[in-house]
Amino acid sequence: MKFVSTRGNAPAVSASEAILQGLAPDGGLYVPTYFPQLEMRILANTSSYGELAYEVLAPFFEGDVLEGELAEICMEAFDFPLPIHWHNAKEAVLELYWGPTAAFKDFGARFLAIAMQRLLQKRDQKLTILVATSGDTGGAVAAAFHQRAGIGVKVLYPQGKVSQRQEKQLTCWGDNIEAYSVDGVFDDCQKMVKEAFMDSSLVEEWGLSSANSINLGRLLPQVVYAFYTALEVFHQTGAVPTLIVPSGNVGNSCGTYWAKEMGAPIKQIVLALNANRSVLDYIENGQFEKRNSIATLANAMDVGNPSNMERLMHLYNGWEAFKSEVSAYSVSDELILETIAKVWHEKNYVICPHTATGEYVRGQLTEEGPTVVYATAHPAKFETIVEPIVGHSIPIPPQLALLLDKESYVKNIGVNYKELF
């Protein structure tokens, strides 16, 4: 299996080469040359999530230097639970937040960190990871890469635009993890990372790579739980589900669309956006405009120029093909608050602001079959928003509680990428 750039001006590379490079030399994102079609019978007979992950990802690593280690990587990376909560016979929630940092980003970050460490050991090489975060990515990457030999991490986040508990997760590490509070918005952080990658002297001097969802190693694990969800729901209900995905940088969404391309039993995929509606506007008028991000209660989705749109637009080439496959709704802060309250009062279930966008979208659909909302973060990470609505304190998951008592290490900087070095 080889991977090529979405922009078509870079050599085809293996999975490992794509993972270590992060961004293609022409500035594009790596995508597979084709999507393997998987045998659902084999996947349905796997005995653990790690085994399922191996079966789903194995075709992408065929002939790769990590091919023989992929099973071990999957078992080590995915060692936490992935429950599906059923509100009723047709409405479910995929709880993606039981990893080390209580957010869905743990799936991709842990897989990427383990794969990278093994690759660097083979090459006797060192790397510096640059990661921009709108809330959850940076914490997951920091946790996954903390104290891994040969890898330094620089985490950039927008000053004052993440929750207090999210910020603690970004800044509590020290050692090989450096946190930078950027005087700007997430798009500024993302732009700084891209500018650094286009500076060839820096790339060579520091061995730069990425751990954002622009990195193939972050995206591929997100394909797996789309398969897992679709197979579990089909097994329990005999019906093919609609998956509703809260979307910011569109990596989670892209992984789900890739799963559908590979034959996962998915009826439809619907994106839930906050007030940052670049994707929806493209669907409606065919013009994709890069915008400044708008601050919302669902802060991890505050992305005005989502990187993985480039992958989705490559997958569905042309506006007509794109809008026939991709659907989305935009959800305001007011509706987010109303939905958190509604789900609590009607279903006795607590959700975070991001998951609320998905639950609101579910209510707009007329699907007769089962629907599943991706719950992307534990509500305890957003206690100042959620607790006043539900009227009680939310128990902090043990893995999150461990981090909140640590000392913080952070440097405040502007929006010039050279301040990172």
C-alpha positions as CSV (number, residue, x, y, z in Angstrom):
1,M,0.0,0.0,0.0
2,K,1.2,3.5,-0.9
3,F,0.1,6.9,0.1
4,V,0.0,10.0,-2.1
5,S,-0.5,13.7,-1.5
6,T,-3.9,15.3,-1.9
7,R,-2.2,17.9,-4.0
8,G,-0.6,15.4,-6.4
9,N,3.0,16.9,-6.4
10,A,4.8,14.6,-4.0
11,P,6.2,11.0,-4.4
12,A,4.1,8.1,-3.2
13,V,5.3,6.8,0.2
14,S,4.7,3.9,2.6
15,A,2.5,4.3,5.7
16,S,5.6,4.6,8.0
17,E,7.1,7.3,5.8
18,A,3.8,9.2,5.7
19,I,3.5,9.0,9.5
20,L,7.0,10.3,10.1
21,Q,6.7,13.1,7.6
22,G,3.2,14.3,8.8
23,L,2.6,16.7,5.9
24,A,3.6,15.8,2.3
25,P,6.4,17.9,0.8
26,D,4.0,19.8,-1.5
27,G,1.9,20.9,1.5
28,G,-0.8,18.3,0.9
29,L,-2.2,15.5,3.2
30,Y,-1.5,11.9,2.6
31,V,-4.3,9.6,1.4
32,P,-4.2,6.0,0.3
33,T,-4.0,5.2,-3.4
34,Y,-7.1,3.0,-2.9
35,F,-9.4,1.8,-0.2
36,P,-9.3,-1.9,0.6
37,Q,-12.6,-3.7,0.8
38,L,-12.8,-5.6,4.0
39,E,-14.6,-8.9,4.7
40,M,-17.3,-8.1,7.3
41,R,-17.5,-11.8,8.4
42,I,-13.8,-11.7,9.5
43,L,-14.3,-8.4,11.3
44,A,-17.4,-9.6,13.1
45,N,-15.5,-12.6,14.5
46,T,-12.7,-10.7,16.1
47,S,-12.5,-11.2,19.9
48,S,-11.3,-7.7,21.0
49,Y,-11.1,-4.1,19.9
50,G,-7.4,-4.4,19.4
51,E,-7.8,-7.4,17.1
52,L,-10.5,-5.6,15.1
53,A,-8.1,-2.6,14.8
54,Y,-5.4,-4.9,13.4
55,E,-7.8,-6.4,10.8
56,V,-9.0,-3.0,9.7
57,L,-5.5,-1.4,9.5
58,A,-3.5,-4.3,8.2
59,P,-4.1,-3.6,4.5
60,F,-2.7,-0.1,4.9
61,F,0.6,-1.5,6.4
62,E,1.0,-4.3,3.8
63,G,4.7,-4.3,2.8
64,D,5.5,-1.6,5.4
65,V,8.4,-1.8,7.9
66,L,5.8,-1.9,10.7
67,E,3.7,-4.7,9.2
68,G,5.0,-7.4,11.5
69,E,4.5,-5.2,14.6
70,L,1.0,-3.8,13.8
71,A,-0.9,-6.3,16.0
72,E,1.3,-5.4,19.1
73,I,0.9,-1.7,18.4
74,C,-2.9,-2.1,18.3
75,M,-3.1,-4.1,21.4
76,E,-0.9,-1.6,23.3
77,A,-2.7,1.5,22.0
78,F,-6.3,0.5,22.5
79,D,-6.2,-0.9,26.1
80,F,-9.2,1.1,27.4
81,P,-13.0,0.5,27.1
82,L,-15.2,1.7,24.3
83,P,-18.8,1.4,25.5
84,I,-21.9,2.1,23.5
85,H,-24.7,3.6,25.6
86,W,-28.2,3.1,24.4
87,H,-30.8,5.7,25.2
88,N,-33.5,3.4,23.8
89,A,-33.8,0.7,21.1
90,K,-32.8,3.1,18.3
91,E,-30.7,5.8,19.8
92,A,-27.1,5.2,20.9
93,V,-24.0,7.1,22.0
94,L,-20.5,5.9,21.3
95,E,-18.5,6.9,24.4
96,L,-15.1,7.7,23.0
97,Y,-13.8,9.3,26.2
98,W,-12.5,6.5,28.4
99,G,-8.9,6.9,27.4
100,P,-6.1,8.6,29.4
101,T,-7.2,12.2,28.6
102,A,-11.0,11.6,28.5
103,A,-11.4,12.5,24.8
104,F,-11.6,10.6,21.5
105,K,-8.2,12.0,20.5
106,D,-6.6,9.3,22.7
107,F,-7.3,6.7,20.0
108,G,-5.2,8.4,17.3
109,A,-2.6,9.9,19.6
110,R,-1.7,6.6,21.3
111,F,-1.4,4.7,18.1
112,L,0.7,7.4,16.5
113,A,3.0,7.7,19.5
114,I,3.7,3.9,19.7
115,A,4.2,3.6,16.0
116,M,6.5,6.6,15.9
117,Q,8.6,5.4,18.8
118,R,9.1,2.0,17.1
119,L,10.1,3.6,13.8
120,L,12.6,6.0,15.5
121,Q,14.2,3.1,17.3
122,K,14.7,1.3,14.0
123,R,16.3,4.4,12.4
124,D,18.2,5.7,15.5
125,Q,16.5,9.0,14.7
126,K,15.0,11.9,16.8
127,L,11.8,13.9,16.0
128,T,10.1,17.1,17.2
129,I,6.4,17.0,17.1
130,L,4.4,20.1,16.5
131,V,0.7,20.0,17.4
132,A,-1.9,22.7,17.3
133,T,-4.9,22.1,19.5
134,S,-8.4,23.7,19.9
135,G,-8.8,21.8,23.1
136,D,-8.5,18.0,23.2
137,T,-5.8,17.1,20.7
138,G,-2.9,18.6,22.6
139,G,-3.7,16.8,25.8
140,A,-4.0,13.5,24.1
141,V,-0.8,13.9,22.2
142,A,1.1,15.1,25.3
143,A,-0.1,12.1,27.3
144,A,0.7,9.7,24.5
145,F,4.2,11.0,23.8
146,H,5.2,11.9,27.4
147,Q,8.7,10.6,28.2
148,R,9.0,8.7,25.0
149,A,12.7,8.5,24.1
150,G,13.8,10.5,21.0
151,I,10.6,12.5,20.7
152,G,10.1,16.2,21.7
153,V,6.6,17.7,21.6
154,K,5.6,21.4,21.2
155,V,1.9,21.9,21.9
156,L,0.3,25.2,20.7
157,Y,-3.1,26.3,22.0
158,P,-5.1,29.5,21.8
159,Q,-4.8,31.6,24.9
160,G,-8.0,31.8,26.9
161,K,-10.0,29.7,24.5
162,V,-9.8,26.2,26.1
163,S,-11.4,25.1,29.4
164,Q,-9.4,25.2,32.6
165,R,-9.3,21.4,32.8
166,Q,-8.3,21.2,29.1
167,E,-5.5,23.7,29.7
168,K,-4.3,21.7,32.7
169,Q,-4.0,18.6,30.4
170,L,-2.0,20.6,27.9
171,T,0.5,22.1,30.4
172,C,1.0,19.5,33.2
173,W,3.7,17.4,31.6
174,G,7.1,19.0,31.5
175,D,10.0,16.7,30.5
176,N,9.9,16.3,26.7
177,I,6.5,18.2,26.4
178,E,6.6,22.0,25.9
179,A,3.3,23.9,26.0
180,Y,2.8,27.3,24.2
181,S,-0.1,29.6,24.9
182,V,-0.6,31.5,21.6
183,D,-2.1,35.0,21.6
184,G,-4.6,34.2,18.9
185,V,-7.2,31.6,17.8
186,F,-6.8,28.0,16.8
187,D,-6.4,28.8,13.2
188,D,-3.4,30.9,14.1
189,C,-1.9,27.9,15.9
190,Q,-2.6,25.7,12.9
191,K,-1.1,28.2,10.5
192,M,2.1,28.4,12.6
193,V,2.5,24.6,12.4
194,K,2.1,24.6,8.7
195,E,4.5,27.5,8.2
196,A,7.1,25.7,10.3
197,F,6.7,22.6,8.1
198,M,7.2,24.7,5.0
199,D,10.5,26.1,6.4
200,S,12.9,23.4,5.1
201,S,15.8,24.5,7.3
202,L,13.7,24.0,10.4
203,V,12.4,20.7,9.2
204,E,15.9,19.4,8.7
205,E,17.4,20.9,11.9
206,W,14.6,19.8,14.3
207,G,13.3,16.7,12.5
208,L,9.8,18.1,12.5
209,S,6.7,16.0,12.3
210,S,3.0,16.4,13.1
211,A,0.6,14.8,15.5
212,N,-2.5,16.7,14.4
213,S,-5.1,14.8,12.4
214,I,-3.2,16.0,9.3
215,N,-0.9,13.0,10.2
216,L,-2.0,9.7,8.7
217,G,-1.2,7.9,11.9
218,R,-3.8,10.0,13.8
219,L,-6.5,9.5,11.1
220,L,-6.2,5.7,10.5
221,P,-7.3,4.7,14.1
222,Q,-10.4,6.8,13.6
223,V,-11.4,4.5,10.8
224,V,-11.5,1.6,13.3
225,Y,-14.2,2.7,15.7
226,A,-16.5,3.6,12.8
227,F,-16.3,-0.1,11.8
228,Y,-16.7,-1.1,15.5
229,T,-19.8,1.0,15.9
230,A,-21.4,-0.1,12.7
231,L,-20.8,-3.8,13.3
232,E,-22.0,-3.6,16.9
233,V,-25.2,-1.8,16.1
234,F,-25.9,-4.1,13.1
235,H,-25.3,-7.1,15.4
236,Q,-27.7,-5.8,18.1
237,T,-30.4,-4.4,15.8
238,G,-30.0,-6.1,12.4
239,A,-30.0,-2.6,10.9
240,V,-27.4,-0.4,9.3
241,P,-26.9,2.8,11.4
242,T,-26.6,6.4,10.7
243,L,-23.5,7.9,12.4
244,I,-23.6,11.5,13.7
245,V,-20.1,13.0,14.1
246,P,-19.3,16.3,15.9
247,S,-16.8,17.9,13.6
248,G,-14.1,20.6,13.9
249,N,-11.0,19.9,12.0
250,V,-12.9,17.1,10.2
251,G,-10.4,14.3,11.0
252,N,-13.0,12.2,12.9
253,S,-15.5,12.7,10.1
254,C,-13.0,11.8,7.4
255,G,-12.0,8.6,9.2
256,T,-15.7,7.7,9.3
257,Y,-16.1,8.4,5.6
258,W,-13.1,6.3,4.8
259,A,-14.6,3.4,6.8
260,K,-17.8,3.7,4.7
261,E,-15.6,3.6,1.5
262,M,-14.0,0.4,2.8
263,G,-17.4,-1.3,3.2
264,A,-18.4,-0.6,6.8
265,P,-22.2,-1.1,7.1
266,I,-23.0,2.6,7.5
267,K,-26.3,4.0,6.1
268,Q,-25.4,7.6,6.3
269,I,-22.9,10.0,8.0
270,V,-24.0,13.4,9.2
271,L,-21.7,16.1,10.5
272,A,-22.6,18.2,13.5
273,L,-20.9,21.6,13.4
274,N,-21.0,24.5,15.9
275,A,-21.1,28.1,14.6
276,N,-18.0,27.4,12.5
277,R,-19.9,26.4,9.4
278,S,-17.3,26.4,6.6
279,V,-18.2,22.8,5.7
280,L,-22.0,23.5,5.6
281,D,-21.5,26.6,3.5
282,Y,-19.5,24.6,1.0
283,I,-22.3,22.0,0.8
284,E,-24.9,24.7,0.2
285,N,-23.1,27.0,-2.3
286,G,-20.0,25.2,-3.6
287,Q,-17.6,27.8,-2.3
288,F,-15.1,26.7,0.4
289,E,-13.9,29.8,2.2
290,K,-11.1,29.8,4.8
291,R,-12.4,31.8,7.7
292,N,-11.3,32.9,11.2
293,S,-12.6,30.6,13.8
294,I,-15.6,31.6,16.0
295,A,-15.3,30.9,19.7
296,T,-18.2,28.7,21.0
297,L,-19.0,26.5,23.9
298,A,-17.9,23.5,21.9
299,N,-14.4,24.9,21.8
300,A,-12.6,21.8,20.4
301,M,-14.7,22.3,17.2
302,D,-13.8,26.0,16.8
303,V,-12.1,25.6,13.4
304,G,-12.7,28.0,10.6
305,N,-10.4,26.3,8.1
306,P,-10.5,22.6,8.8
307,S,-7.4,20.8,7.5
308,N,-9.1,17.5,6.7
309,M,-11.6,19.2,4.3
310,E,-8.7,18.7,1.8
311,R,-9.0,14.9,2.3
312,L,-12.8,14.9,2.0
313,M,-12.7,17.0,-1.1
314,H,-10.1,14.6,-2.6
315,L,-12.3,11.7,-1.7
316,Y,-15.4,13.2,-3.3
317,N,-13.9,15.1,-6.2
318,G,-16.1,18.1,-7.2
319,W,-19.0,19.9,-5.5
320,E,-21.7,17.7,-6.9
321,A,-20.1,14.5,-5.6
322,F,-19.3,16.1,-2.3
323,K,-22.8,17.4,-1.5
324,S,-24.3,14.0,-2.5
325,E,-22.3,12.2,0.1
326,V,-21.7,14.8,2.9
327,S,-24.4,16.4,5.0
328,A,-24.0,18.7,7.9
329,Y,-25.9,20.9,10.4
330,S,-24.7,24.0,12.3
331,V,-25.7,24.2,16.0
332,S,-25.6,27.5,18.0
333,D,-24.4,27.9,21.6
334,E,-28.0,28.4,22.6
335,L,-29.1,25.1,21.1
336,I,-26.1,23.4,22.7
337,L,-27.2,24.5,26.2
338,E,-30.8,23.5,25.4
339,T,-29.7,20.1,24.2
340,I,-27.6,19.4,27.3
341,A,-30.6,20.1,29.4
342,K,-33.0,18.2,27.2
343,V,-30.8,15.0,27.1
344,W,-30.4,15.2,30.9
345,H,-34.0,15.7,31.7
346,E,-35.4,13.3,29.1
347,K,-32.7,10.6,29.2
348,N,-30.9,11.1,32.5
349,Y,-27.6,11.2,30.6
350,V,-24.9,13.9,30.9
351,I,-23.1,15.1,27.7
352,C,-20.4,17.6,26.9
353,P,-21.1,20.6,24.6
354,H,-19.5,18.8,21.6
355,T,-21.7,15.7,22.0
356,A,-24.6,18.1,22.4
357,T,-24.2,19.2,18.8
358,G,-24.6,15.6,17.7
359,E,-27.6,15.0,19.9
360,Y,-29.3,18.2,18.5
361,V,-28.6,17.0,14.9
362,R,-30.1,13.6,15.8
363,G,-33.3,15.4,16.7
364,Q,-33.4,17.0,13.2
365,L,-33.2,13.7,11.4
366,T,-36.2,11.6,10.2
367,E,-34.3,8.3,10.3
368,E,-36.3,5.2,11.0
369,G,-33.3,3.1,11.7
370,P,-30.7,3.3,14.5
371,T,-28.6,6.4,15.0
372,V,-25.3,6.8,16.9
373,V,-23.8,10.0,18.1
374,Y,-20.1,10.1,18.7
375,A,-19.5,11.4,22.3
376,T,-16.1,13.0,21.9
377,A,-15.2,14.2,25.4
378,H,-16.1,13.5,29.0
379,P,-18.5,16.1,30.3
380,A,-16.3,16.6,33.4
381,K,-13.9,18.5,31.2
382,F,-16.6,21.2,30.8
383,E,-17.9,21.4,34.3
384,T,-18.5,25.1,34.3
385,I,-20.9,24.7,31.4
386,V,-22.5,21.4,32.2
387,E,-22.9,21.3,36.0
388,P,-25.1,24.4,36.3
389,I,-27.5,22.8,33.7
390,V,-27.7,19.3,35.3
391,G,-27.7,20.7,38.9
392,H,-25.0,18.6,40.4
393,S,-21.2,18.0,40.2
394,I,-20.0,15.6,37.6
395,P,-17.6,12.9,38.9
396,I,-14.2,13.3,37.5
397,P,-12.9,10.1,35.8
398,P,-9.8,8.8,37.6
399,Q,-7.5,9.3,34.6
400,L,-8.4,13.0,34.4
401,A,-8.2,13.5,38.2
402,L,-4.6,12.3,38.2
403,L,-3.6,15.2,35.9
404,L,-5.4,18.1,37.6
405,D,-3.1,18.1,40.6
406,K,0.1,18.4,38.6
407,E,2.1,21.6,38.2
408,S,1.7,23.6,34.9
409,Y,4.5,24.5,32.5
410,V,3.6,27.0,29.8
411,K,5.2,29.8,27.7
412,N,3.1,32.7,26.3
413,I,4.0,33.6,22.7
414,G,2.6,35.5,19.7
415,V,1.7,34.1,16.3
416,N,5.2,34.0,14.7
417,Y,6.1,30.3,14.3
418,K,9.8,31.2,14.9
419,E,9.0,31.9,18.6
420,L,8.7,28.1,19.0
421,F,12.4,27.5,18.3
